[in-house]
C-alpha cells in the first residue's frame, strides 16, 4: 500500500469563488449586480491573499505538509469572504456601479 500523490493533488486547491449567492428568482437587477460585484471582490481578495500567504514558511509550529497547504487555501477563502462581508476594499462598489452602467447602456 503506497501513497497516491495524484489523489492528494485533486484536493489541494479548493475553489476560490465559493460565494453563496442564493438569490430568489424575483431578485431585482440591482440585487443581482450587487451579488456579482461581491463575488468578484471575494475572488480578487482570495487571489491576492493566496499570493501573500505563498511566501510564508509552514515549518513551525505544525510542520507544514500537504494537509496544511490544503487548509491554508480554505483559510484564505474564508479571509476573503470575511473581508468582503465587512465592507471589502471598495472593489465591489466600483464593479456594482459599472455593472449598472453597462446594463443602462444596453437598454438605451
N, CA, C and O atoms as a GROMACS GRO file, in nm:
protein
  432
    1UNK      N    1   0.084  -0.119   0.000
    1UNK     CA    2   0.000   0.000   0.000
    1UNK      C    3   0.088   0.124   0.000
    1UNK      O    4   0.159   0.152   0.097
    2UNK      N    5   0.082   0.196  -0.106
    2UNK     CA    6   0.162   0.316  -0.116
    2UNK      C    7   0.075   0.441  -0.113
    2UNK      O    8  -0.047   0.434  -0.117
    3UNK      N    9   0.138   0.551  -0.105
    3UNK     CA   10   0.072   0.680  -0.102
    3UNK      C   11   0.045   0.724  -0.244
    3UNK      O   12   0.138   0.726  -0.326
    4UNK      N   13  -0.076   0.760  -0.277
    4UNK     CA   14  -0.114   0.802  -0.412
    4UNK      C   15  -0.108   0.955  -0.420
    4UNK      O   16  -0.198   1.023  -0.371
    5UNK      N   17  -0.004   1.007  -0.481
    5UNK     CA   18   0.016   1.152  -0.490
    5UNK      C   19  -0.086   1.219  -0.579
    5UNK      O   20  -0.119   1.336  -0.558
    6UNK      N   21  -0.138   1.150  -0.677
    6UNK     CA   22  -0.235   1.212  -0.767
    6UNK      C   23  -0.365   1.243  -0.696
    6UNK      O   24  -0.432   1.340  -0.729
    7UNK      N   25  -0.402   1.161  -0.599
    7UNK     CA   26  -0.525   1.185  -0.523
    7UNK      C   27  -0.512   1.311  -0.438
    7UNK      O   28  -0.607   1.388  -0.429
    8UNK      N   29  -0.397   1.332  -0.376
    8UNK     CA   30  -0.379   1.449  -0.291
    8UNK      C   31  -0.377   1.578  -0.371
    8UNK      O   32  -0.415   1.683  -0.319
    9UNK      N   33  -0.335   1.574  -0.496
    9UNK     CA   34  -0.334   1.694  -0.578
    9UNK      C   35  -0.475   1.740  -0.611
    9UNK      O   36  -0.499   1.859  -0.629
   10UNK      N   37  -0.568   1.648  -0.618
   10UNK     CA   38  -0.705   1.683  -0.653
   10UNK      C   39  -0.773   1.764  -0.544
   10UNK      O   40  -0.864   1.842  -0.574
   11UNK      N   41  -0.733   1.749  -0.420
   11UNK     CA   42  -0.798   1.821  -0.312
   11UNK      C   43  -0.713   1.935  -0.257
   11UNK      O   44  -0.755   2.003  -0.164
   12UNK      N   45  -0.596   1.957  -0.313
   12UNK     CA   46  -0.507   2.059  -0.257
   12UNK      C   47  -0.540   2.200  -0.302
   12UNK      O   48  -0.484   2.296  -0.248
   13UNK      N   49  -0.627   2.217  -0.399
   13UNK     CA   50  -0.659   2.350  -0.450
   13UNK      C   51  -0.810   2.373  -0.447
   13UNK      O   52  -0.877   2.350  -0.548
   14UNK      N   53  -0.864   2.418  -0.332
   14UNK     CA   54  -1.008   2.441  -0.327
   14UNK      C   55  -1.048   2.558  -0.416
   14UNK      O   56  -0.967   2.646  -0.445
   15UNK      N   57  -1.172   2.556  -0.458
   15UNK     CA   58  -1.222   2.662  -0.544
   15UNK      C   59  -1.214   2.796  -0.473
   15UNK      O   60  -1.242   2.805  -0.354
   16UNK      N   61  -1.177   2.899  -0.546
   16UNK     CA   62  -1.162   3.030  -0.487
   16UNK      C   63  -1.294   3.104  -0.471
   16UNK      O   64  -1.309   3.181  -0.376
   17UNK      N   65  -1.388   3.082  -0.557
   17UNK     CA   66  -1.508   3.164  -0.555
   17UNK      C   67  -1.632   3.084  -0.516
   17UNK      O   68  -1.725   3.069  -0.594
   18UNK      N   69  -1.630   3.034  -0.396
   18UNK     CA   70  -1.746   2.964  -0.344
   18UNK      C   71  -1.833   3.062  -0.267
   18UNK      O   72  -1.843   3.057  -0.145
   19UNK      N   73  -1.894   3.151  -0.341
   19UNK     CA   74  -1.975   3.256  -0.282
   19UNK      C   75  -2.121   3.213  -0.282
   19UNK      O   76  -2.177   3.185  -0.388
   20UNK      N   77  -2.183   3.207  -0.165
   20UNK     CA   78  -2.323   3.166  -0.162
   20UNK      C   79  -2.414   3.280  -0.209
   20UNK      O   80  -2.459   3.361  -0.128
   21UNK      N   81  -2.438   3.286  -0.336
   21UNK     CA   82  -2.524   3.390  -0.392
   21UNK      C   83  -2.659   3.329  -0.428
   21UNK      O   84  -2.695   3.320  -0.545
   22UNK      N   85  -2.732   3.289  -0.326
   22UNK     CA   86  -2.864   3.230  -0.349
   22UNK      C   87  -2.966   3.343  -0.349
   22UNK      O   88  -3.016   3.384  -0.244
   23UNK      N   89  -2.996   3.391  -0.466
   23UNK     CA   90  -3.093   3.497  -0.482
   23UNK      C   91  -3.225   3.438  -0.527
   23UNK      O   92  -3.227   3.341  -0.604
   24UNK      N   93  -3.335   3.494  -0.481
   24UNK     CA   94  -3.464   3.444  -0.529
   24UNK      C   95  -3.482   3.478  -0.677
   24UNK      O   96  -3.418   3.569  -0.729
   25UNK      N   97  -3.568   3.404  -0.743
   25UNK     CA   98  -3.592   3.428  -0.885
   25UNK      C   99  -3.650   3.566  -0.910
   25UNK      O  100  -3.642   3.618  -1.022
   26UNK      N  101  -3.708   3.626  -0.807
   26UNK     CA  102  -3.767   3.759  -0.821
   26UNK      C  103  -3.669   3.871  -0.786
   26UNK      O  104  -3.710   3.986  -0.770
   27UNK      N  105  -3.540   3.838  -0.775
   27UNK     CA  106  -3.440   3.939  -0.740
   27UNK      C  107  -3.433   4.046  -0.848
   27UNK      O  108  -3.444   4.017  -0.968
   28UNK      N  109  -3.416   4.168  -0.805
   28UNK     CA  110  -3.405   4.279  -0.900
   28UNK      C  111  -3.267   4.277  -0.966
   28UNK      O  112  -3.177   4.207  -0.920
   29UNK      N  113  -3.254   4.353  -1.071
   29UNK     CA  114  -3.124   4.358  -1.139
   29UNK      C  115  -3.018   4.421  -1.049
   29UNK      O  116  -2.900   4.388  -1.060
   30UNK      N  117  -3.059   4.512  -0.959
   30UNK     CA  118  -2.965   4.572  -0.866
   30UNK      C  119  -2.913   4.469  -0.766
   30UNK      O  120  -2.794   4.467  -0.735
   31UNK      N  121  -3.002   4.382  -0.717
   31UNK     CA  122  -2.960   4.277  -0.624
   31UNK      C  123  -2.867   4.177  -0.693
   31UNK      O  124  -2.768   4.132  -0.634
   32UNK      N  125  -2.898   4.143  -0.817
   32UNK     CA  126  -2.812   4.052  -0.892
   32UNK      C  127  -2.676   4.115  -0.919
   32UNK      O  128  -2.573   4.048  -0.908
   33UNK      N  129  -2.676   4.243  -0.954
   33UNK     CA  130  -2.549   4.312  -0.980
   33UNK      C  131  -2.466   4.322  -0.852
   33UNK      O  132  -2.344   4.305  -0.857
   34UNK      N  133  -2.530   4.348  -0.739
   34UNK     CA  134  -2.458   4.356  -0.611
   34UNK      C  135  -2.397   4.220  -0.576
   34UNK      O  136  -2.283   4.214  -0.531
   35UNK      N  137  -2.471   4.112  -0.597
   35UNK     CA  138  -2.420   3.978  -0.568
   35UNK      C  139  -2.299   3.946  -0.657
   35UNK      O  140  -2.201   3.889  -0.609
   36UNK      N  141  -2.306   3.981  -0.784
   36UNK     CA  142  -2.196   3.956  -0.876
   36UNK      C  143  -2.074   4.041  -0.840
   36UNK      O  144  -1.961   3.994  -0.847
   37UNK      N  145  -2.097   4.165  -0.801
   37UNK     CA  146  -1.986   4.253  -0.762
   37UNK      C  147  -1.918   4.202  -0.636
   37UNK      O  148  -1.795   4.205  -0.626
   38UNK      N  149  -1.997   4.154  -0.542
   38UNK     CA  150  -1.942   4.099  -0.418
   38UNK      C  151  -1.862   3.973  -0.448
   38UNK      O  152  -1.755   3.951  -0.391
   39UNK      N  153  -1.915   3.890  -0.535
   39UNK     CA  154  -1.843   3.767  -0.573
   39UNK      C  155  -1.710   3.802  -0.640
   39UNK      O  156  -1.608   3.738  -0.611
   40UNK      N  157  -1.711   3.900  -0.727
   40UNK     CA  158  -1.587   3.942  -0.793
   40UNK      C  159  -1.485   3.989  -0.690
   40UNK      O  160  -1.367   3.953  -0.698
   41UNK      N  161  -1.530   4.068  -0.593
   41UNK     CA  162  -1.437   4.118  -0.492
   41UNK      C  163  -1.381   4.003  -0.409
   41UNK      O  164  -1.262   4.004  -0.375
   42UNK      N  165  -1.463   3.904  -0.377
   42UNK     CA  166  -1.415   3.790  -0.299
   42UNK      C  167  -1.311   3.710  -0.376
   42UNK      O  168  -1.211   3.666  -0.319
   43UNK      N  169  -1.333   3.691  -0.505
   43UNK     CA  170  -1.236   3.618  -0.587
   43UNK      C  171  -1.106   3.697  -0.594
   43UNK      O  172  -0.997   3.640  -0.581
   44UNK      N  173  -1.116   3.827  -0.613
   44UNK     CA  174  -0.996   3.912  -0.619
   44UNK      C  175  -0.919   3.905  -0.486
   44UNK      O  176  -0.797   3.886  -0.486
   45UNK      N  177  -0.990   3.921  -0.376
   45UNK     CA  178  -0.924   3.918  -0.245
   45UNK      C  179  -0.861   3.782  -0.218
   45UNK      O  180  -0.750   3.776  -0.165
   46UNK      N  181  -0.929   3.675  -0.253
   46UNK     CA  182  -0.873   3.541  -0.232
   46UNK      C  183  -0.745   3.523  -0.314
   46UNK      O  184  -0.648   3.465  -0.265
   47UNK      N  185  -0.746   3.571  -0.437
   47UNK     CA  186  -0.627   3.561  -0.521
   47UNK      C  187  -0.512   3.641  -0.462
   47UNK      O  188  -0.398   3.594  -0.457
   48UNK      N  189  -0.542   3.762  -0.418
   48UNK     CA  190  -0.439   3.848  -0.358
   48UNK      C  191  -0.384   3.785  -0.230
   48UNK      O  192  -0.262   3.780  -0.210
   49UNK      N  193  -0.473   3.738  -0.143
   49UNK     CA  194  -0.430   3.678  -0.017
   49UNK      C  195  -0.352   3.549  -0.040
   49UNK      O  196  -0.257   3.520   0.033
   50UNK      N  197  -0.391   3.472  -0.140
   50UNK     CA  198  -0.319   3.348  -0.170
   50UNK      C  199  -0.174   3.380  -0.206
   50UNK      O  200  -0.082   3.310  -0.163
   51UNK      N  201  -0.154   3.486  -0.283
   51UNK     CA  202  -0.017   3.526  -0.318
   51UNK      C  203   0.060   3.574  -0.196
   51UNK      O  204   0.180   3.548  -0.184
   52UNK      N  205  -0.008   3.642  -0.105
   52UNK     CA  206   0.057   3.690   0.016
   52UNK      C  207   0.100   3.573   0.105
   52UNK      O  208   0.209   3.577   0.164
   53UNK      N  209   0.017   3.471   0.115
   53UNK     CA  210   0.047   3.358   0.200
   53UNK      C  211   0.144   3.259   0.135
   53UNK      O  212   0.202   3.176   0.205
   54UNK      N  213   0.164   3.268   0.005
   54UNK     CA  214   0.250   3.173  -0.066
   54UNK      C  215   0.394   3.180  -0.017
   54UNK      O  216   0.464   3.079  -0.018
   55UNK      N  217   0.440   3.295   0.025
   55UNK     CA  218   0.578   3.310   0.067
   55UNK      C  219   0.603   3.276   0.213
   55UNK      O  220   0.718   3.279   0.257
   56UNK      N  221   0.500   3.245   0.288
   56UNK     CA  222   0.518   3.214   0.429
   56UNK      C  223   0.570   3.074   0.450
   56UNK      O  224   0.532   2.981   0.379
   57UNK      N  225   0.656   3.060   0.548
   57UNK     CA  226   0.709   2.928   0.583
   57UNK      C  227   0.603   2.849   0.658
   57UNK      O  228   0.528   2.905   0.738
   58UNK      N  229   0.597   2.719   0.633
   58UNK     CA  230   0.499   2.635   0.702
   58UNK      C  231   0.567   2.534   0.794
   58UNK      O  232   0.510   2.429   0.825
   59UNK      N  233   0.687   2.565   0.837
   59UNK     CA  234   0.762   2.469   0.918
   59UNK      C  235   0.709   2.460   1.061
   59UNK      O  236   0.673   2.352   1.106
   60UNK      N  237   0.705   2.569   1.132
   60UNK     CA  238   0.662   2.563   1.272
   60UNK      C  239   0.533   2.639   1.287
   60UNK      O  240   0.512   2.732   1.210
   61UNK      N  241   0.448   2.610   1.376
   61UNK     CA  242   0.453   2.504   1.475
   61UNK      C  243   0.391   2.373   1.429
   61UNK      O  244   0.399   2.273   1.500
   62UNK      N  245   0.328   2.370   1.310
   62UNK     CA  246   0.255   2.250   1.271
   62UNK      C  247   0.331   2.160   1.175
   62UNK      O  248   0.286   2.048   1.148
   63UNK      N  249   0.443   2.202   1.125
   63UNK     CA  250   0.526   2.115   1.044
   63UNK      C  251   0.500   2.115   0.895
   63UNK      O  252   0.566   2.041   0.822
   64UNK      N  253   0.405   2.195   0.848
   64UNK     CA  254   0.380   2.204   0.704
   64UNK      C  255   0.317   2.078   0.649
   64UNK      O  256   0.244   2.008   0.719
   65UNK      N  257   0.344   2.051   0.524
   65UNK     CA  258   0.292   1.931   0.461
   65UNK      C  259   0.172   1.958   0.373
   65UNK      O  260   0.125   2.072   0.362
   66UNK      N  261   0.123   1.852   0.310
   66UNK     CA  262   0.012   1.861   0.216
   66UNK      C  263  -0.117   1.908   0.282
   66UNK      O  264  -0.190   1.990   0.225
   67UNK      N  265  -0.145   1.859   0.401
   67UNK     CA  266  -0.269   1.897   0.470
   67UNK      C  267  -0.270   2.046   0.502
   67UNK      O  268  -0.372   2.112   0.487
   68UNK      N  269  -0.157   2.098   0.546
   68UNK     CA  270  -0.152   2.241   0.578
   68UNK      C  271  -0.174   2.325   0.453
   68UNK      O  272  -0.239   2.429   0.459
   69UNK      N  273  -0.120   2.282   0.340
   69UNK     CA  274  -0.141   2.355   0.215
   69UNK      C  275  -0.290   2.355   0.178
   69UNK      O  276  -0.342   2.457   0.132
   70UNK      N  277  -0.356   2.243   0.198
   70UNK     CA  278  -0.499   2.234   0.167
   70UNK      C  279  -0.579   2.325   0.257
   70UNK      O  280  -0.664   2.401   0.209
   71UNK      N  281  -0.556   2.320   0.384
   71UNK     CA  282  -0.631   2.401   0.479
   71UNK      C  283  -0.599   2.549   0.463
   71UNK      O  284  -0.686   2.633   0.487
   72UNK      N  285  -0.478   2.582   0.424
   72UNK     CA  286  -0.442   2.722   0.403
   72UNK      C  287  -0.527   2.783   0.293
   72UNK      O  288  -0.572   2.897   0.305
   73UNK      N  289  -0.551   2.709   0.185
   73UNK     CA  290  -0.636   2.758   0.077
   73UNK      C  291  -0.777   2.787   0.126
   73UNK      O  292  -0.837   2.888   0.088
   74UNK      N  293  -0.829   2.700   0.210
   74UNK     CA  294  -0.963   2.721   0.266
   74UNK      C  295  -0.965   2.841   0.361
   74UNK      O  296  -1.061   2.917   0.364
   75UNK      N  297  -0.858   2.856   0.437
   75UNK     CA  298  -0.848   2.970   0.528
   75UNK      C  299  -0.844   3.101   0.450
   75UNK      O  300  -0.909   3.199   0.488
   76UNK      N  301  -0.769   3.103   0.343
   76UNK     CA  302  -0.760   3.223   0.259
   76UNK      C  303  -0.898   3.257   0.202
   76UNK      O  304  -0.935   3.374   0.198
   77UNK      N  305  -0.973   3.156   0.158
   77UNK     CA  306  -1.109   3.181   0.108
   77UNK      C  307  -1.197   3.243   0.215
   77UNK      O  308  -1.274   3.334   0.187
   78UNK      N  309  -1.186   3.194   0.338
   78UNK     CA  310  -1.266   3.248   0.446
   78UNK      C  311  -1.224   3.391   0.481
   78UNK      O  312  -1.309   3.474   0.512
   79UNK      N  313  -1.094   3.418   0.477
   79UNK     CA  314  -1.047   3.556   0.499
   79UNK      C  315  -1.108   3.649   0.394
   79UNK      O  316  -1.157   3.757   0.428
   80UNK      N  317  -1.106   3.608   0.268
   80UNK     CA  318  -1.160   3.690   0.161
   80UNK      C  319  -1.309   3.714   0.181
   80UNK      O  320  -1.358   3.825   0.160
   81UNK      N  321  -1.381   3.610   0.220
   81UNK     CA  322  -1.525   3.623   0.242
   81UNK      C  323  -1.553   3.716   0.359
   81UNK      O  324  -1.644   3.799   0.352
   82UNK      N  325  -1.477   3.704   0.465
   82UNK     CA  326  -1.496   3.788   0.583
   82UNK      C  327  -1.465   3.935   0.552
   82UNK      O  328  -1.539   4.024   0.592
   83UNK      N  329  -1.358   3.958   0.480
   83UNK     CA  330  -1.322   4.095   0.444
   83UNK      C  331  -1.431   4.157   0.357
   83UNK      O  332  -1.469   4.272   0.378
   84UNK      N  333  -1.480   4.081   0.262
   84UNK     CA  334  -1.583   4.130   0.172
   84UNK      C  335  -1.713   4.160   0.246
   84UNK      O  336  -1.777   4.262   0.221
   85UNK      N  337  -1.752   4.071   0.337
   85UNK     CA  338  -1.875   4.093   0.414
   85UNK      C  339  -1.863   4.212   0.508
   85UNK      O  340  -1.964   4.274   0.542
   86UNK      N  341  -1.742   4.243   0.552
   86UNK     CA  342  -1.720   4.354   0.644
   86UNK      C  343  -1.708   4.487   0.572
   86UNK      O  344  -1.676   4.588   0.634
   87UNK      N  345  -1.735   4.489   0.442
   87UNK     CA  346  -1.729   4.614   0.367
   87UNK      C  347  -1.628   4.611   0.256
   87UNK      O  348  -1.628   4.698   0.169
   88UNK      N  349  -1.541   4.512   0.257
   88UNK     CA  350  -1.444   4.495   0.150
   88UNK      C  351  -1.343   4.606   0.141
   88UNK      O  352  -1.318   4.679   0.237
   89UNK      N  353  -1.285   4.618   0.024
   89UNK     CA  354  -1.183   4.721  -0.001
   89UNK      C  355  -1.229   4.821  -0.106
   89UNK      O  356  -1.149   4.901  -0.155
   90UNK      N  357  -1.356   4.816  -0.142
   90UNK     CA  358  -1.412   4.913  -0.235
   90UNK      C  359  -1.426   4.862  -0.378
   90UNK      O  360  -1.481   4.932  -0.463
   91UNK      N  361  -1.378   4.743  -0.404
   91UNK     CA  362  -1.385   4.690  -0.540
   91UNK      C  363  -1.530   4.659  -0.577
   91UNK      O  364  -1.573   4.689  -0.688
   92UNK      N  365  -1.604   4.599  -0.484
   92UNK     CA  366  -1.743   4.560  -0.513
   92UNK      C  367  -1.828   4.682  -0.548
   92UNK      O  368  -1.911   4.676  -0.638
   93UNK      N  369  -1.808   4.791  -0.478
   93UNK     CA  370  -1.886   4.912  -0.507
   93UNK      C  371  -1.858   4.964  -0.647
   93UNK      O  372  -1.950   5.003  -0.719
   94UNK      N  373  -1.732   4.965  -0.685
   94UNK     CA  374  -1.695   5.012  -0.818
   94UNK      C  375  -1.750   4.919  -0.927
   94UNK      O  376  -1.803   4.966  -1.027
   95UNK      N  377  -1.736   4.788  -0.905
   95UNK     CA  378  -1.788   4.692  -1.003
   95UNK      C  379  -1.939   4.702  -1.012
   95UNK      O  380  -1.996   4.693  -1.122
   96UNK      N  381  -2.005   4.721  -0.899
   96UNK     CA  382  -2.151   4.734  -0.896
   96UNK      C  383  -2.196   4.853  -0.982
   96UNK      O  384  -2.287   4.840  -1.064
   97UNK      N  385  -2.131   4.969  -0.963
   97UNK     CA  386  -2.166   5.087  -1.043
   97UNK      C  387  -2.142   5.062  -1.191
   97UNK      O  388  -2.223   5.102  -1.275
   98UNK      N  389  -2.032   4.996  -1.224
   98UNK     CA  390  -2.002   4.967  -1.364
   98UNK      C  391  -2.103   4.870  -1.424
   98UNK      O  392  -2.146   4.888  -1.538
   99UNK      N  393  -2.142   4.768  -1.347
   99UNK     CA  394  -2.242   4.672  -1.397
   99UNK      C  395  -2.375   4.742  -1.425
   99UNK      O  396  -2.437   4.718  -1.529
  100UNK      N  397  -2.417   4.828  -1.334
  100UNK     CA  398  -2.542   4.902  -1.357
  100UNK      C  399  -2.531   4.995  -1.477
  100UNK      O  400  -2.626   5.010  -1.554
  101UNK      N  401  -2.415   5.058  -1.491
  101UNK     CA  402  -2.392   5.145  -1.606
  101UNK      C  403  -2.399   5.070  -1.737
  101UNK      O  404  -2.456   5.119  -1.835
  102UNK      N  405  -2.340   4.952  -1.741
  102UNK     CA  406  -2.343   4.869  -1.862
  102UNK      C  407  -2.486   4.826  -1.892
  102UNK      O  408  -2.529   4.825  -2.007
  103UNK      N  409  -2.561   4.791  -1.787
  103UNK     CA  410  -2.699   4.750  -1.807
  103UNK      C  411  -2.783   4.866  -1.859
  103UNK      O  412  -2.868   4.847  -1.947
  104UNK      N  413  -2.761   4.984  -1.808
  104UNK     CA  414  -2.835   5.102  -1.855
  104UNK      C  415  -2.798   5.132  -1.999
  104UNK      O  416  -2.885   5.169  -2.078
  105UNK      N  417  -2.671   5.117  -2.034
  105UNK     CA  418  -2.627   5.141  -2.170
  105UNK      C  419  -2.687   5.041  -2.268
  105UNK      O  420  -2.716   5.075  -2.383
  106UNK      N  421  -2.706   4.920  -2.222
  106UNK     CA  422  -2.764   4.816  -2.308
  106UNK      C  423  -2.912   4.842  -2.334
  106UNK      O  424  -2.965   4.802  -2.438
  107UNK      N  425  -2.978   4.908  -2.242
  107UNK     CA  426  -3.120   4.937  -2.257
  107UNK      C  427  -3.144   5.056  -2.349
  107UNK      O  428  -3.252   5.069  -2.407
  108UNK      N  429  -3.046   5.142  -2.360
  108UNK     CA  430  -3.065   5.264  -2.439
  108UNK      C  431  -3.072   5.237  -2.587
  108UNK      O  432  -3.087   5.330  -2.666
   0.00000   0.00000   0.00000
